[in-house]
Amino acid sequence: MEPTWNSLDDIIPSLRRFLAERCRDDNELDDVVQETLCRAARHRANLTDPDKLRSWAFRIGVNVLTDRVRREGRLHTIVDGEELLPTLPCPHGEEDLRRIRVGGVPELREEVLAVLTDALADLRERDRRLIDSYYGGAGSCRETASDCGMRPDLVKVHLFRARRRLQDMVTLRMGRTRSLEGSAQ
């Protein structure tokens, strides 16, 4: 049984709410929702179970947003640790610009930067070199591969893993900082 594509209209409000938490502003949200619906229509033959239309469309929305973030990330040259953190405007006001979510918890930007700088210094040499090469100048898989002595088709995999290790270190250290602050009170 083929899914009823009229039901896409039914999920648009919940799709917008879901994606609104991840978008900078209403204009970006409109673009992401529109691209999500276009991709869903383009790839509708891939959906075999009409009961999964909602979760399938939400997954497409997350993929669209991820693609946008990756594309925007390539437009910026990373100079130091502070620029590894998102600097996108926040629709919730100026106070939120001073906070960054780490492990789902809003933290002060300055504290996260200090922890990020320490974590970068403690990262394995290979990971640090890869991150420095990609974000610090090369900005392409081919150049990073040449800098780090690896195959270009492996750069993204290794970069993903290095960023994940860095993220885990920051999250763990921020959690430790919170637990130490909580025990001191």
Summary of the structure (lengths in Angstrom):
residues: 185
radius of gyration: 19.7
end to end distance: 60.5
largest distance: 61.0
contacts: 467
relative contact order: 0.08
helix: 74%
strand: 4%
